[in-house]
Amino acid sequence: MMYTYEQKCVMNLGDAYTLLYGFIAGNLIDKLGKSGERAVREATRQFGYDRAETTRKRHLEVNAKINMLNLFTLFHDLPSDPRFRRELQEINPQERVSHTLVCPMADIWAEYGQKAIGRIYCEEFHPACYNHYAFDKTQVNLSKTLTQDGDEYCDFNVILRPETLPEDLKPVCFAEYDPCYREPEIPHVETDGKKGFALLAVKLYFYLLKYAALQLGEAGVQAVREGLNQFADAMGDLFLKRAAEDGLAVNRAYVRDNLPVDLDTQVDAPLWETYGDYNAREEMQKEFCDRLAAKVGI
C-alpha cells in the first residue's frame, strides 16, 4: 500500500512512542527482574490515570457526558494510524465492544522481540485509563490481545452501566438522568499528530522514570538511562532505513516530523514544566536526544 509522507510521519511517531515503552520498560525488567516489572506496571497504570483525567476534564469543559460513547469518539488525542484495523461491533453511551484486528503497536513490539513488554502495557494501561475516565466505575474486559501468543485479535468489552453509579454521577454520565440537558455543539478539531504523540511520549517516559526512581532508586534510574540509549540506537537505525526507502535524508526536519519529542528538549519546555521532576528533561536530552542526533549524523 502506498502511503503519503504525512501518513508515514504518523506511523513513525506511533512506532517511536511504542518503542520508547518497549526499550525502557524492557530494560527495567531485564536488569531488575520482578522489582523492575512492578515499577513498570505501576508507571503504566499512572500514565493511564493521567490520560483519563486529561480526557475527562476536556469533556466536562464542553459539557459532554462522561460515558463510553464520548470516551471513544470525542476529541481524539491521536490521529488514526493507517495500518490499524478494527471491527467495531457496538458503541453507545453504555458500552463499546470491538475487535482490533491489526495493531501497529503489537506488530512493532513483536518485530523487536518486545511482545511480552507490550502485553504488560495492554494489561495495565487500558483498564486504568478506561476505568478511571468514568470515575473508576467502568468495567473493562480485555480477554484477548494481539500481544498474547495465540490470540488473533484484541477483544475489548468496555461497559458503564447507570445501575453501578451513585445518584450524583448518573446525570454526569447519562443524558436520560439530566432532564434539562442539551447536547452541546462541539466543533470538529483537527488532530495534530506531532503534538499528541509529544504529550503522550513525555508523560509515558516520565512515569517510567518516576516509578523507577521511587521504587528502585539509582539502579532504576540507571536502567532507564540504558533503555533510553537502546531506544536512541534503534530509532537511529529505523529512521535511516525508512528514510532511505523513500529517498529522503535524515536531517533535523525529518526527525522533527517523525519523532514525538524534539531533539532540543527546550522546544517542548511547556511539557517538561509539568513532567520535569527526577531530571526527566535533562535525562532525555543527554541519554536519548543527543545520542540519536550523533547516530544519524546531525
C-alpha positions as CSV (number, residue, x, y, z in Angstrom):
1,M,0.0,0.0,0.0
2,M,1.2,3.5,-0.9
3,Y,1.2,6.0,1.9
4,T,1.6,9.8,1.8
5,Y,4.5,11.4,3.7
6,E,2.1,12.7,6.3
7,Q,0.7,9.2,6.8
8,K,4.3,7.8,7.2
9,C,5.0,10.5,9.8
10,V,2.0,9.4,11.8
11,M,3.2,5.8,11.5
12,N,6.8,6.7,12.6
13,L,5.5,8.8,15.5
14,G,3.4,5.9,16.7
15,D,6.3,3.4,16.3
16,A,8.6,5.7,18.2
17,Y,6.1,6.1,21.1
18,T,5.7,2.3,21.2
19,L,9.4,1.6,21.2
20,L,10.1,4.1,23.9
21,Y,8.0,2.0,26.2
22,G,9.4,-1.2,24.9
23,F,13.1,-0.3,25.5
24,I,12.7,1.5,28.8
25,A,10.3,-1.0,30.3
26,G,12.2,-3.9,28.9
27,N,15.5,-2.8,30.3
28,L,13.9,-2.2,33.7
29,I,12.7,-5.8,33.8
30,D,15.8,-7.3,32.3
31,K,18.1,-5.5,34.8
32,L,15.9,-5.6,37.9
33,G,13.6,-8.6,37.5
34,K,10.3,-8.7,39.4
35,S,11.0,-5.4,41.1
36,G,11.5,-3.8,37.7
37,E,8.3,-5.3,36.5
38,R,6.3,-3.9,39.5
39,A,7.7,-0.4,38.8
40,V,6.8,-0.7,35.1
41,R,3.2,-1.9,35.9
42,E,2.7,1.0,38.4
43,A,4.1,3.5,36.0
44,T,1.8,2.2,33.2
45,R,-1.3,2.5,35.4
46,Q,-0.4,6.0,36.5
47,F,0.1,7.0,32.9
48,G,-3.4,5.6,32.2
49,Y,-4.9,7.6,35.1
50,D,-3.3,10.7,33.8
51,R,-4.5,10.3,30.3
52,A,-8.0,9.5,31.6
53,E,-8.1,12.6,33.8
54,T,-7.0,14.8,30.8
55,T,-9.7,13.4,28.6
56,R,-12.4,13.6,31.3
57,K,-11.5,17.3,32.1
58,R,-11.7,18.2,28.4
59,H,-15.1,16.6,28.1
60,L,-16.5,18.2,31.2
61,E,-15.3,21.6,29.9
62,V,-17.6,21.3,26.9
63,N,-20.5,19.9,28.9
64,A,-20.2,16.4,27.4
65,K,-21.4,13.4,29.3
66,I,-18.8,11.1,30.7
67,N,-19.7,7.8,29.1
68,M,-18.4,5.2,26.7
69,L,-19.6,6.9,23.5
70,N,-17.8,10.1,24.3
71,L,-14.7,8.3,25.6
72,F,-14.1,6.7,22.2
73,T,-15.5,9.3,19.8
74,L,-15.0,12.8,21.2
75,F,-11.7,14.7,20.9
76,H,-9.2,12.0,19.8
77,D,-5.7,12.9,21.1
78,L,-4.0,11.0,18.3
79,P,-4.6,10.7,14.6
80,S,-5.6,7.3,13.2
81,D,-2.7,5.1,12.1
82,P,-3.5,3.9,8.5
83,R,-2.2,0.4,9.3
84,F,-4.7,0.0,12.1
85,R,-7.8,-2.3,11.5
86,R,-10.8,-2.7,13.9
87,E,-14.1,-4.4,13.8
88,L,-16.4,-2.2,15.8
89,Q,-19.4,-4.3,17.0
90,E,-21.2,-1.9,19.3
91,I,-20.8,1.6,20.6
92,N,-23.3,3.6,22.7
93,P,-23.2,5.6,25.9
94,Q,-23.1,2.4,28.0
95,E,-20.7,0.2,26.1
96,R,-18.2,-0.3,23.4
97,V,-17.4,-3.7,22.0
98,S,-14.7,-4.1,19.4
99,H,-12.1,-6.4,18.0
100,T,-8.7,-5.0,17.0
101,L,-7.6,-7.0,14.0
102,V,-4.3,-5.2,13.2
103,C,-2.5,-3.2,15.9
104,P,0.7,-1.4,14.8
105,M,1.9,-1.3,18.4
106,A,1.7,-5.1,18.8
107,D,3.4,-5.6,15.4
108,I,6.4,-3.5,16.2
109,W,6.8,-4.9,19.7
110,A,6.8,-8.3,18.1
111,E,9.4,-7.2,15.5
112,Y,11.7,-6.0,18.2
113,G,11.2,-9.0,20.5
114,Q,9.2,-7.0,23.0
115,K,5.9,-8.7,22.8
116,A,5.8,-9.6,26.5
117,I,6.5,-6.0,27.3
118,G,3.6,-5.0,25.1
119,R,1.4,-7.4,27.0
120,I,2.1,-5.5,30.2
121,Y,1.1,-2.3,28.5
122,C,-2.2,-3.9,27.4
123,E,-2.9,-5.4,30.8
124,E,-2.2,-2.2,32.7
125,F,-2.9,0.8,30.5
126,H,-6.3,0.1,29.1
127,P,-8.1,-0.9,32.3
128,A,-6.6,2.0,34.2
129,C,-7.4,4.6,31.6
130,Y,-11.0,3.5,30.7
131,N,-12.0,2.8,34.2
132,H,-10.6,6.0,35.7
133,Y,-12.2,8.1,33.0
134,A,-15.7,7.3,34.3
135,F,-14.8,8.0,37.9
136,D,-13.5,4.4,38.4
137,K,-16.9,2.9,37.6
138,T,-16.1,1.4,34.2
139,Q,-15.9,-2.4,33.7
140,V,-13.1,-3.3,31.4
141,N,-12.8,-6.8,29.9
142,L,-9.8,-7.3,27.6
143,S,-10.0,-11.0,27.2
144,K,-7.7,-11.3,24.1
145,T,-4.8,-9.2,22.9
146,L,-2.5,-9.3,19.9
147,T,0.4,-9.1,22.4
148,Q,-0.6,-12.6,23.7
149,D,0.7,-15.6,21.8
150,G,-2.2,-17.4,20.2
151,D,-4.7,-14.5,20.3
152,E,-5.7,-13.5,16.8
153,Y,-7.3,-10.2,17.8
154,C,-7.8,-7.8,20.8
155,D,-11.2,-8.3,22.3
156,F,-12.4,-5.1,24.1
157,N,-15.7,-5.0,26.1
158,V,-15.9,-1.7,28.0
159,I,-19.0,-1.1,30.0
160,L,-20.5,1.7,32.1
161,R,-24.0,0.9,33.5
162,P,-26.1,3.6,35.2
163,E,-27.1,1.0,37.8
164,T,-23.5,0.9,39.1
165,L,-23.3,4.6,39.6
166,P,-24.1,6.7,42.7
167,E,-27.0,9.0,42.2
168,D,-24.9,12.1,41.9
169,L,-22.9,10.7,39.0
170,K,-25.8,9.4,36.9
171,P,-26.7,12.8,35.4
172,V,-23.0,13.5,34.8
173,C,-22.7,10.4,32.7
174,F,-26.1,9.9,31.1
175,A,-28.4,12.4,29.5
176,E,-31.5,10.5,30.4
177,Y,-30.8,11.3,34.1
178,D,-30.4,15.0,33.4
179,P,-33.8,16.4,32.2
180,C,-32.5,19.8,31.4
181,Y,-29.5,18.6,29.4
182,R,-29.0,19.8,25.9
183,E,-26.3,18.2,23.7
184,P,-23.5,20.8,23.2
185,E,-22.5,21.8,19.7
186,I,-18.9,20.7,19.5
187,P,-16.8,21.9,16.6
188,H,-14.5,19.5,14.8
189,V,-10.9,19.9,16.0
190,E,-8.2,18.6,13.7
191,T,-5.9,16.2,15.5
192,D,-2.2,17.2,15.5
193,G,-0.2,14.0,15.5
194,K,3.1,15.6,16.5
195,K,1.6,17.4,19.5
196,G,-0.5,14.4,20.5
197,F,2.4,12.0,20.4
198,A,4.8,14.5,22.1
199,L,2.4,14.9,25.1
200,L,1.9,11.2,25.5
201,A,5.5,10.2,25.0
202,V,6.7,12.7,27.6
203,K,4.0,11.5,30.0
204,L,4.8,7.8,29.5
205,Y,8.5,8.3,29.8
206,F,8.1,10.5,32.9
207,Y,6.0,7.9,34.8
208,L,8.5,5.1,33.9
209,L,11.3,7.3,35.2
210,K,9.4,8.4,38.3
211,Y,8.5,4.9,39.5
212,A,11.9,3.6,38.6
213,A,13.4,6.2,40.9
214,L,10.8,5.9,43.7
215,Q,10.7,2.1,43.8
216,L,14.2,1.1,42.7
217,G,16.5,4.1,43.4
218,E,19.6,4.8,41.5
219,A,19.6,1.3,39.9
220,G,16.2,2.1,38.4
221,V,17.3,5.4,37.1
222,Q,20.3,3.8,35.5
223,A,18.2,1.2,33.9
224,V,16.0,3.9,32.4
225,R,19.1,5.7,31.1
226,E,20.3,2.4,29.4
227,G,16.8,2.0,28.0
228,L,16.9,5.5,26.5
229,N,20.3,4.6,24.9
230,Q,18.9,1.5,23.4
231,F,15.9,3.4,22.2
232,A,18.1,6.1,20.5
233,D,20.2,3.5,18.7
234,A,17.1,1.6,17.5
235,M,15.4,4.8,16.3
236,G,18.5,5.9,14.5
237,D,18.6,2.7,12.6
238,L,14.9,2.8,11.9
239,F,15.0,6.4,10.6
240,L,18.0,5.7,8.4
241,K,16.3,2.6,6.9
242,R,12.9,4.2,6.3
243,A,14.2,7.5,5.0
244,A,16.5,5.6,2.6
245,E,13.5,3.6,1.3
246,D,11.7,6.9,0.5
247,G,14.8,8.6,-1.0
248,L,15.0,11.1,1.9
249,A,17.8,12.4,4.1
250,V,17.6,12.1,7.8
251,N,18.1,15.7,8.7
252,R,16.6,17.8,11.5
253,A,13.4,18.4,9.6
254,Y,12.9,14.7,9.0
255,V,13.5,13.9,12.7
256,R,11.2,16.7,13.8
257,D,8.4,15.4,11.6
258,N,8.8,11.7,12.7
259,L,9.9,11.8,16.4
260,P,7.4,12.7,19.2
261,V,10.0,14.7,21.2
262,D,12.2,17.4,19.7
263,L,15.9,16.8,19.6
264,D,16.2,20.0,21.6
265,T,14.1,19.3,24.6
266,Q,13.8,23.1,25.3
267,V,11.4,23.2,22.3
268,D,9.0,21.2,24.4
269,A,9.6,23.2,27.5
270,P,5.9,23.7,28.5
271,L,5.5,19.9,28.7
272,W,8.6,19.5,30.8
273,E,7.4,22.1,33.2
274,T,4.7,19.6,34.3
275,Y,6.7,16.4,33.8
276,G,10.2,17.6,34.7
277,D,10.8,16.1,38.1
278,Y,13.6,13.5,38.5
279,N,15.6,15.5,35.9
280,A,13.4,14.0,33.3
281,R,14.1,16.5,30.6
282,E,17.9,16.5,31.2
283,E,18.0,12.7,31.1
284,M,16.0,12.6,27.9
285,Q,18.3,15.2,26.3
286,K,21.6,13.5,27.3
287,E,20.7,9.8,27.1
288,F,18.3,9.9,24.1
289,C,18.3,13.1,22.0
290,D,22.0,13.8,21.9
291,R,22.7,10.1,21.2
292,L,20.1,9.9,18.4
293,A,21.5,13.1,16.8
294,A,25.0,11.6,16.8
295,K,23.7,8.3,15.5
296,V,22.1,9.9,12.4
297,G,24.9,12.5,12.0
298,I,23.1,15.7,12.6
